Amino acid sequence: MTPRSLVLLLALVAATCARVSPEELAAQYELDKIQRENLVSSSTSTAEGEAEPEPKAHQVQSTECPFEVQLVAVDVECGFVSLPGPDDSPTPVRLSFARFRSSNDNPEPNPVIYLHGGPGGSVLADAHSFYGAVVSPFIDRRDVIVYDQRGGGESSPLPVCDHARQFDPDFFLEDRDHADISDEYLDILAECGQNISNSFLYDLTTYNSVTHANDTIELARALKIDQFNIHASSYGTKVAQTILRDHPQWVRSAILTGFYPTEVNLIGSVPSSFESALQTVFDACAADAVCGPALRDPWTALDEAIASFNDSPLEYESPYFDVPALIDDDEVVNGLHALLYLAEAAAMIPDALIDFRDGDLDRLTRIGASSITDIADVAGFVAVQCNEEAPFTTTEQRANAYARTRPVDRVNLVPGFIGSSLLELCAAWDTGTANAVANEPTTWNAPTLMFSGGLDPITPPGWAFNTAERLDNVTLVHFPDRGHDADESLCAVDIMQQFIERPGDAVDTGCADGALLQLDNNAGRMTDQGAPAFVDSIFDVEPGEEISWVDVRVPDWEAYFIEDEDSYYRQNDWLDPTILVVRNGSFNSSELTWYLESYVDEPFVPSDPPDRFAGVWERRLLERIGTDMVAYVHIGEPELTVALTAETDELATLERAIVFPVLQSFNTD
C-alpha cells in the first residue's frame, strides 16, 4: 500500500474526515476555535499585541503550504482568497489553495482545478500524497490548482463537535451495538449544530454546492484565470455539475470520476450500492480458479463472519486508544465498505472471508479496525447534506435509510455513515433548504470525460451511465476492476491526457476493454507467509546532488524511490503496515514517523543493539499501541538510517528476518 493510496482511501471514505488521531484534530481545531472566539486573525501579528488585518475581499494572500512541499516534483504556491462571510461576521471566509506550477516553459493558459469529495474534509493537508493522482497527469502541460472547500480543512473550517468524542468508548471500546448508541450520539450532534447556527460567525445556509461552485469561480477570478478544466471526484462532481450549469463559460472541459448526479439522493442508497459492489467482487472470485473453490458461497461466509463478530467481538491494539479497541460486526461492515473504494483494497475481501472459513479472523479484525474514525469532525458533511439532500428525501429513500433486514444495511448506522441519520439531525442545524434545482437533473455542453468503477460502493456505475445518456458531448469509460478510484489506473491517466489536450476529439479508450479485478489470494496470517526473498541493489549514501553508490541487499518487495530515501512495502494485503525505509543523511525522526498512521508524539528511545552491530549501528525503538518502528542509525560516515515499521507482535521477528540482513549487506568501505 503506497502512502498516496492510503491517504486517498482515508480521504474518500464516506464520512468526512481524514484518518488522524482525535488528539491531532482536537489540537488543530481548538486553535481555530480560540482564534475565532477572540476575533483574531490566524495571520502572523505585525506588532506585539496587534493582529495583522484581514486582506480585503477577493485579495490573494500568500502562505506557507500546509503539506510537505519537498515531496512534490514541481514548484508550488500556496495561499488563500478572502471571500465575504456572513453579513454580521467581522471576518471573511478564507478559501485556501495550492497552485502547482507546470515545468513547461509555455504552459497552457487553462489550468486544471481539482474539486475534492466529501462534502467536508481536506485535500490540502495531504496534497503531497495526492500528487500522483491529482497533479501528475496534467502538470507537464498546465498548472494544477487544488483547494479546500469552505467549511473544511484549511478553508475557514466549521467547528468540530468535540463533545461527540465522549462516545468513542461506546462505539469502539465496548461491546455495544451502534444502533443502541445512535440516539444519544445524534442528540450531541444536534446540540453542536444548534451552537454553530447560533454563532454570528457562521451561516449554515451557505454551505452547499451552489456556494462551493461560486467559490470556485471567485478563486479562478482572483487568480486571473479566464477559463479552466475541471477534475472532480465524488461529491466534487456535484460541485462540478453546478459550475457547468451556472457558470458554463468558465469551463473548457470536465473530467468526472465517482459521479454523484445532482438528482440522486445519497440518503438510503448506500446499502444497495454496497451490496452491488460486493457482488462484483464475489463474481470475480467465482471466476478465479483458486478463489472460487476456496470461498464457495461468499454471501453465506459474509453472513457467518458478521454474526461471529456480533457474538464475540475481538480486541485489537489500535494506535487511537490507550486500551484495545473492540472490533464487532459494525466495524467489520464499515471496514469492508471502505475497502471497496480502491480496487487493490477490494481484492482483500475474498481472502479475508477465506481466512474466516479456515478459522482465522486476523484479516477481518484488521479490516474492522481500519474503520475507526474521528466521530466529531462532521460539520462540513452535515451542513451540505442537510441543505440539499435531506429536504428532498422520498418515502422510499426514508424506508431504505432505516432498513435493518440485511447485514449490508448496517453500513447506514452511525458513525460509519452519518447520512442515514440526517433526517433526525437536520432540524437542529438550521441549514435552510436548497433551491429545488439542486435536486434536478443537470445537463451541459462542455466536453466531458466520465469514469465509473464496477466496485464503487458509494457512487455506483449506473449513476454515470444514466447521466451520460442525456449528454451530447461526453465520453464514458467504465472500469469493472476499479472502485471509487476509477481515474487512477495507468490506462485512465492515458485517457485523461488525451482528452484534456483535445477535448473535442475522439479518445482512444481501448486500454479499458476487458479489464478484470485481479485477486491477490494471499490467504493465511501474515506471520505464516515465510521468510522474504532478498535481491541485490544499490543505495546512494550521499545526501543531496552528489552520488555515492554502495551495494546492499533488500527484500524483494514493492519499492518506491525518492530523493535520499528508498522504501519497501511488503503488501501481504492492503492493510499490511510493514515497511522498510533506508535513508541517507542524519537521523530524522519526523521523516520516518510519516510512515506511521495516526502518529502523535511518541519518541524514539535508544536501546542496545545486538552485539554484532554494537559500535557500528545505534538502535532506536518507537513503541506504540498496535504498530511499532525500530531504527538503526549508522555511527560515523556515511550517515545512514535503516528503519522498519510493523505490527507490534511481528516486529521482533521481522527485525531479525529483514533488518539484520540489510545491515549486514551494506558495503560502506
N, C-alpha and C positions, 0 to 999 in steps of 0.2 A: 504494500500500500504506500504510494508516494505521498509526501507531505501535501502536495497540491490537491490530490484526490481526496485525502482525508478531510481537509478543510472544506472542500466543495461539498462533500456529503453532509458534513455537520451544518453547513450554512443552508442547505436546501431542505433539511428535514422539516416536516410540515409546520411546525410551530414557528417560532420567531427568532430564536436566539442562537448565537454561536456557542460552541461547546467550550465554555470557560468555566472556571470554578465559581461557586456563589461568592466566595471572598473577592475574587477579581471583579466581578460585576458590581458587588456592593461598593468596593472602593472607587470604581470608575464613576458610578452614578451618584454616590454620596457627594463627591466633589462637585459634580454638576448641580446637584440639589442645593448645596451650600451657596454656590455662586449665584444661582437663580434667586434664592430667598433673600440674598443681600443685594440683588440687582447689580452685581459686579461682573464686568466682562471677564471672560476667561483669557483675554489677551494679557500680555505682559504689561505691568504698570510702567508708565513713563516717568513717574516720580514717586518717591516714597509716599504711600497713602493715597495716591491718585491713580485711578484705573485709566487705561487708555480708552478714549471714546470709541464707541462702535462706529465702523465705517458707514457712510451713507448708503441708503438702499441702492442695490444693483452694482455697488462697487465690488471689485475683486481684491481680496486681501490675501497675500502670500503667507503660508505657514510651513512649518516642518511637516513632513509626511508622517502619518501615523503607522506606517508599516516599514519593513526593512528594505530600504531603497537599494542597498548594496547587493541585494539578491535578484535584482532585475537587470536586464541587459541593455537598457536604453536610459536616456535622461528622462527624468520625471519631475514635474512641477506640481506642488500641492497648494491648496488654498481654500477659500470659501467665498461665496457670494452672499451678501446681505440682502434679504428679501423682507418686505413688510410682515410684521407679526400681527397678532390680534389688535383690534383698534385701540384697546386700552392698555396694551402692553408697552412698556418703555424700551424693550429690546427687540431687535429684528430677529428673524429666523436666519440661521446660518446654514447654507447649503454647501457642504464640504465636498471637494472633488480632488481627483488626481488626473493630471494630463500627461500621458506617456508620449514622448516626442519621437516621431519616426526618425530613424537614422538616415533616411533618404534625403539627398541634397535638395530635391524638389518634391516634397510630399504633396499629395493630392489635397485640394482645399476643403474637402468634405470629410471630416474625421468620423470615427465611429464613436457613438455614445452608448455605453452599456447600461441597461436597465435591469437591476437585480431583482431577485424574487423576494418573497416574504408574504404579506407586507410586514414591515418592521425589520429589525436586524441591521447588519452592516456588511458591506463588501470592502470598504476601505481598510479596515483594521488588518485584514489578511490579503491585501491586494497583491503582495509578492507571491503568495501561494496560488492565487487565481491567474497569475500572469500567463501561464501556458494555455489556459482555456479561453481567456477573455481578451488578452492583449496580443499574444504572439501571432495568431492567424492573420492579423491585419497590419502589424506595425511596420512591415517592410515598405509599405506604400503610403500610409496615412497615420496621423495621430489617433490615439485611443483615449477616451475620457471616461472615467469611472467616478460615480458619485453615490453617496448615501442619501436615500430619500428622507425628506424631513420627518422628524419624529423618531429616528433610529440612528444608531451608530454615532458618527461624528457630526450629524446634521441636526442640531438642537433636539436631542433625544427626549422623548417623553419620559417621565419618572418611572422608575422600577417600583413595582408593588412589593416593597420589602417585606411587609407583614405576611405575605403569602409563604415565605420561606419557613414559617412555623410548621408547615405541612410536609416539609422534607422527610421527617421521620415517618409520618403516616404513609407517604407514598413509597418510600424507598428503603426504610429500615425495619418496618414492622409488617406482620402478616395481616394486612387489611386490604380488602377488596377496594379498588379505586372507586367503584360506584358508590361505596358507603361513605367516602370522604368528599364526594363531589359537591354536595350542598354547602358544607362548611367552607370549602375552598372557594366556591363561587361567591359566597357572601363576602369574603375578604376582598376578592377582586372587584365586586360591586362597590364596596366602600372605597377602594382605591380609585375606581373610575369616577365616583362622585367627588372625591377630593380633587382630582385633576380638573374635572368640569367646573368646580367652584373657584379655581385659581384664575386670576386675570391674565396669567402668563400663557394660557392655552385656550384655544378654541377648537374643541374636538370635532366640530362640524367641518373643519377644513382639512381633515386628514382623510383623503380619498384619492381615487385615480385621477379625477379632474385636476386637483391641486398638484399632484405629482407630475402630471403632464404639463401643466402650466409652469411648474418649477423647472422642468427640463428645457422649455423654451427660454425662460429667463436666464438659465445658465448659459445656453448657447448664445443668447444675445450679449450677455456680459463678456463672454469670451470672444466676441466679434466673429461668430460663426454664422454664415448665411444659410447653409444647408448641411445636413449631416445624415449619416447612415445609422440606423438603429440595430443594435444587437441586444436582444431581450430574452430572458428566461423566466419561466414560471409566472409568478404574479407580475413580473416586469412586462410580460406580453400583454397584460391587461392595460398597463400604462401606455404601452406602445400603441394599442388599438385606439386609445383615447387621443393620443397625439395624431395618429393617422386620420381620425375622424374630425378633430377640432382644429388641427394645425397642419394640414397636408402639404402646404407649400414649403415647409421646413425639411421634409423628408425626401432624400434621394432614393433610399432603398431600406428594406427592413428584413432582418434575419430573426426568426422567432422559433424558440425551442421550448418544450414543455408547455404547449399552448393552452392558455386559460381564457376561453371566449367570454366576452362581456355578458352574454345572455345566460351563461351557465352559473348555477348556484352551487358553491362548494359544499354547503351545509347538507348533510345527508348523502352525499355522493361518494364519500371516501371508502366505505366498506366494499361497495361493488367494484370500484376501481382496484382496490387491494386484491380482491378475490380474482379478478380477471388477470392481474399481473402474476399472481401466484400460479394460476392455471398455465400461463405461458411458460413459466419456469418448469412446472411439472411436465408439460408436454415435451420440453427439450430433454428432460431427464428420461422420459419414456422412450425417446428416440435414440438415446445413447446406449451403446452395447453394454457398458459397465453400470451406469447409473440406474437404468430402468429395472433390471433384475434385482439390484441391491435394495432399491427403495420400495418397489412393488406398488402398493396403494398409498400414494402420498397424502391424500386428504385424511385417511384414517390415521396415518402416522402423525399428521399435524394435530388432529383432534386429541390423540392419546398424549402427545407431548404437552399440549396446553393443559390438559386435565392433570397430568403429572405435576406440573409446576403449580397448579392451583392447590392440589392436595398437599404437596410437600415442597414449599419454596426452598431454594438453595442459597447459601451465603456466598458472597463474592467480595473480595478485598478491593473496593473501589477507591481511587485517589480522591474522590469528592468528599469522603466522610472519614472520621476517625475510628469508626467501627464498621464491621462488614455490612454491606448492603444486602437486602433480602430480595432475591430475584424470584418473582412469581409469574403467573400467567399473563398479567397485564404488561409487565416489562418485556416478556418474550414476544408477545404480539406486536408491540410497538417497535421492538428491535428488528423483527422480520420485515415490517413495513418500511423501516428506514433503509434496510439493505437493498431494497428494490430501486432505490433512486439511482444507483450506479451499477452497471452491468457486471463489473468484476466482483462487486459485493453480492449481487443476487446469486451468482454461481455458488456461493457458500451454502445456500439454503438446503439443497438436496443432501449435501454432505452432513449438515447438522442433523437432519432427520434420519439419515442412515446411521449416524453415530448413535442417535437415540434408540433406534431399533436394536442396536448392538449393546445397549445398556450403558452408553457413555453420554453423559449430559454436559460435558465440558463446553462444547461449542454453543449449545443453546443457552447455557448460563452466561457466556461472554456476550452473546447476541443480546440477551436481555439487559445485561449491564450497560451495553452501549446506548441504551435508550434513556439513561438517566440524564436529565436536562435541568437547566435553571427554570423553576416554575414561576418565577416572579417577573421576568422580563417579557411581558406580553402586551404592553400598552399599544405599541405600534400596530400589531396584528388586530387586536380587538377594535381599535378605533376605526380602521378602514372597513373591516368586515361588518361591523355594526351599522355603518353608514350606508353601504351599498350592497350588502348580501342579506342580512337578517330581515330587513323590512320587506323583501320580495320573496320570502320563503313560502313555498306552496304547502298544502296539506300533506301531499305525498312526500315531499322532502322532509317535512317535520317528522313524519312517521319513520322514515328511514334513519333520521338522526337519532331516534330513540329506540331503534330495534335492538334486541338483545338475543336473537334466536341463533346466531352463528358465531363461532369463535372470532371470525374477522370483524364482527360488529364491535368488538372490544377496542378496536383502534379509535373509535369515537369517544372513548372515555378520557376525561382529563387525568393527568396533564398532558398526555401524549399528543392529543389533537383537540385543542380547545374549541375548534369550530362547531362541534356538535352541541356545545353548551351556550352558544351565543344567544340563543332565543331567550334564556332567562337573564342573561348578563347585560344585554344592551340597554335596557330601560334606565339603568343607573348611570350609564356612561354619557348620556346626553349628546350623542353624536349627530343627531338630526338624521334626515333621510335624503339620500341622493336623488337627483332628478331621475325619472323613470327611464330616460335614455341610457342610463348607466347599466341597465339590465336588458337592453335590446340588442339584437344582432348588429354588428358593425361591418360595414363594407368600405373599401378604399381602393385606390387605383395605383398606388406606388408599387413598383416591382418588389415582390416578396418571396423570400425563401423560408419554408417552414420545415421543421424536423419533428418527427414523432418517434417514440420508443415503445416497442412492444411490451416492455417490462415496467412501464411508468405506472406507479401506484397512486398517483395523485392527479395527474392530467392525462387521462387515457387517450390512446391514439384516435379514437372516434371523434374527439373534440376537434382535432386538427383536420381530419378528413371532412367533417361536416362543414367547417368554415371554408375550407378550400373550394368546396363545390360552388360557393356563391361569389368567389373572387375571379376576376378575369385575368389577372396578371400575377399568378402565383406558381411556384414550383414546390411541390410537397415531396419530401423524401422520408420514407419510413424505414427505420432500422429495427427489425424484430429482435435484435440481440442487444438493444440498449434500453436504459431506463429513463429517468428524468434528465439524463446526461446525453441526449441524442446528438448533440452538436460537438462531442468531444473526440470522436474517433479520428484517425488519420484521414479516413475517407470523407468524413464530414468537413474537416478542415480544408481539404482539397476542393470540395464543392463550394464552401463559403468563399474561398479565394477566387474561384472562377466567377462566382456570382457578383461579388462586390466590384470587380473590375468592369464588368459589362452587364449590369442588372437587367437590361432589356433583351439580352441574347439567351438562347437556349443553353442549358447547363448539362454537362455530361455527368449523370448520376449513376453510371454503370457500376461503380465500385460498391454501391449499396445493394446490388442484386444478390439474393441468395444468402445474405448474412444470417448466421445462426449463433445462438448462445453457446459459448464454449464453457463446458463444465470442467472444473479442476479435479474433482474426485480425490480430494486429499483426506478421505475419511480416516478417523483414528486420532487419538490425542496427539497434540504437537510433540509431547515428550517421547512418543513412541516412533517418531519419524526416522530415527537412526542418525548416525554421525554425518555431518555435511561433507560434500566433496570440496576440495580446495583447488584453486587454479593459480598459475604463476601470473604475476602482474608487476607493475612498476608504480612508484609513487614519487611525486615531486616534493622533496623535503625543504625546498627553498621558498619561503613566502614571497609574495609579490611577483614581479615580472621575471626575475631570474629563475632559471630552471636547473634543478639538480636531481636527476632520477636515481632512485635506488630500487633494488629488487625486493619484492615482498610476495608472500602467498596469502590469498584472501579466499573466503568462502565463495563458492560458485552460486551466488545469489544475484538478484537483480541489482544493478549498480547505477548510481547517479553521481555525476561528477560536476562540481562547481569549483570556483577558484579556492585554492588552499584546502579543499576538503573532498573526500570521497565517502559515500555512504552506501551500505549494502543492506538490502531488505530481504529477510528470509521468506516472508509471504507464504507461510504454510496455509494460511487462509486470510481473508480480508481483514480480520481484526487482530492478526498476529502483530504484537508490538516490537518484535525482535529486530533490532537494527544495530549494525556495526558501523562506527564512524572513525575515520582516520583523518586527522587534521595536522597541518604543519603550523609552525608559529608557537607562541607562548600559550599556555593553558588558558582557555576562555570558557568559563562555566556557562555563560549566557548562550553561546553558540551551541553548546551541547544540549542544554535543557530545552532548546527549541524543539527537540525531538520527543519530548515528554508531554503527553496530554495533561492538561489542567495543572501544569506546574505553577506553584506559588512561590515559596521562598526557601524550600529545603536546601541545606548546604551540602557540599561535598566534604566528607570527613576523611582526613588522611588515615591510612591503615597500613600494616606491614604487608609487603608483597611476598610471594613465595621466595624461598632462598635463591632459586635460580635467577631471579630478576633483581635481587637486592643490590643496591649500588648503581644500577643501570636504569631502573624504572621506579617511579613512585606510584603507589596505588592509592586511589581516592574513591570513596564509596558514597553514593547518594541513595539513601534508603527512604522509600515512600510506602504508602499502602497500595499494594497491587502491582506496581511496576517500579523497578529499581534501575540504577545505572552505575556501572563501575568504569573508572577511567584509569589508564596507565599513562603517566607523563614521563617522557624521556628526560634523564638527567644530563645536563650539558648540551653539547651540539651534536646533531641538529635538534631543534626544538620540535617535538612530536607529541601527539596525544592519540591514543587508541582507546575508544570507549565502546561499551556495549550496553544497550537498554534491553530489558527482558522482564517477563513476569517474575515476581519475587521467588516463586518456587522453582523456577528454571535457571535463575541467574548463576548460581554456583556451578551447575553442570555445564552451562554454555560458556562460562568464563574459562573453564578448563578445555572445553572442546573447540572453542572459537578463538578466544583472545590469546591464549598461550601460544598456539601455533603461529598466529600472526606476529606476535612479539619475537618469537624465536627466528622467524624467517627474515626479519629486517636485516639488510646488509648495509650498514651505515659507515663502513670503513672507507 
